[in-house]
Amino acid sequence: MEDILEPSQERNPGKLWSPSFIIKLNRMDLSGKNYKDFIDRNEALKKQYSPERAEKQHSKGKLTAHERISLLFDPGTFEEIDAFVTPADTPVEFGKVEKTYGDGVIVGHGKINGRLVFAYAQDFTIMGGSLGYVHSKKIAKIQEMALKMGSPIIGMMDSGGARIQEGVASLSGYASIFQNIIQSSGIIPQISLIMGPAAGGAVYSPALTDFVFMVNQTSYMFVTGPNVVKEVLNEDVTSDQLGGAEVHATKSGVAHLIYDDEENTILALKKFLSYLPSNNVENPPVLQEDATPDINEKLREIVPDDPNKPYDVKEVINLLVDRNSFFEISELFAPNLVIGFARIKGKTVGIVANQPKVLAGVLDIDSSDKGARFIRFCDAFNIPLITLEDVPGFLPGYEQEHKGIIRHGAKMLFAYSEATVPKITVILRKAYGGAFIVMNSKSLGGDFSFAWPTAEIAVMGPDGAVAILYRKELAEAKDPDKLKAELVKKYRDKIANPFIADESGYIDEVIDPAVTRKKIVSALNALSNKWVKVPARKHGNMPL
Ligand code: HXC
């Protein structure tokens, strides 16, 4: 979407990646006869990646698999493996299988900002990047290596899905890839970049990974494509309308981050990785301490006096975290809940914040799903959670109830309660009803709970409470509007404030907004050795 390049970040200078054998050939004296096969094979591989093939990709606005790898890794660090494997024979001849080297996917490892990362990039110019048996074996091999080494794995997809000619062997290949993703889930970060088609079952490997990046206009994901939609539903739809980046970023929530071109997508990914640990037993990298002030009086001015007036919670986030460190995720999907990584004193935190600017910050089905999955990722990877709360409750109405707000809201509850990382909440304004409980309340296992003096903590908002408790009186009143206004004021003054909760210990402290960062820093320090013994069980049964 936006250009994420910052002045300090250089684009990869110089030439794009070329297979490592070319460098070897230049440096070695290979005149001896024993090297003939070696040279021939390398020459053949070199020819395979011809400028014509590259042009096919470029003409579609896409980079080649090699170019993507080159942009992803620190210069000169990528080591390819299995460059010479060839496709498996097919049991029955149906369509042609190109006997190419590499079988349409580049796999290997290298360094990204100095850290070991494994990656694969599908090559659409070879049988549409389709996944044959050997292709799948290559991916599975580096998935297993990444798991053993405790390193993140990045998949760059550009594929027509299961290779039709190879039949069940390619389906089984997908199954092994899925199995590996699931076994590695919560142990190493797994990220998918969709850089072309991801069709059919091919969508499920990205869907199983932790985060999905897409490129606007040139990538799309769908289980059944436009042709099937036409046949079954007699509807005309384009690939982009059905499963383009924007659709998945705004409607389905499948894509967490989208960018306008591949270069920015890859650069964004590199920055994104800097927030994450390499695996679940490491902590995320720590950056140098930041000069963001711990006390900031501007925080006092953000929440409006009128409790029904919206404000932008991102203003609060940006004043609390290290300068320019907030990296928002799923910005366009369920924007009534804001999630993302940031740093406080150089250390990664996960932010979950209700957004009063959108639907008054209400919790609904999509925001519950969005929040729950993010909380679980942070918990798996030792990232403390900071919750900023201003939520009037769950979204009422037919649609939400019928589609299962009960089931989806329960995911947030489960995820917060189950998380054992440090959990800190700041109640900025509304904290009503079930939503108060859900947003990391202390009784649900929250570690520290602070409230601003503007906080309104109660079972429900003033209007609802007055309507229920004073129905008769209002019906009989000469001037019901006047009586209602008086009762609403009384409710706000006496009940919907942070002081009752403070006096009874349901929160830890009512704080001056200006000192919020200072309080969070102290709380994070106090929790730095937090250790929770979880009950012995196979796994809980989270509502899905
Ligand atoms: C073998 C394939 C292929 C496939 C594409 N190709 N998909 N070969 N198996 N699945 C080949 C084409 O024959 C063509 O070969 C080359 O790749 C480029 O494809 P084009 O169609 O010319 O490209 P384009 O017009 O850009 O269209 C791309 C596409 C389309 C939208 C991806 O190819 C397509 O619809 N493919 C099938 C998508 C699909 O339904 N996949 C689901 C498979 S089932 P030539 O020789 O002409 O260059 C599945 C189940 C997995 O994946 C189960 C896991 C749970």
Residues whose N, C-alpha, C, O or C-beta is under 5 A from the ligand:
A	BS01	HXC	M127 G128 S130 S159 G160 G161 A162 R163 I164 Y174 P197 A199 G200 G201 A202
